Amino acid sequence: MNNDIFEKLKAIAVNQIGIDEDKVKPESDIIKDLGLDSLDIVDMLMYVEEEFGVSIDDGDVAEMKTVADVVKFIESQTA
C-alpha cells in the first residue's frame, strides 16, 4: 500500500470530514469504524477525486469497505 496516498487520504478524513485521527487506519471499516454515513462518504470521495484527479463511480464505491480499499483504488487509477 502506498503510504503517501494513505497519509493524504487520512488528512482528508481528519481535516475535511472531522474524523478522529486515531481511528483512521488501513484496516478501518469506513462505516463501522469511522462512523461515516452516506453523505459523509460522498463528501470524502469528492475530496478524493479533487486531490488525486480520479473519477469514482457508484460501482467503485460499492467495493470500498476499508480505508485500504480506497487507497488501492486510487493506486489503480493513478498508476
Beta strands, then each sheet from edge to edge (+ up, - down):
end
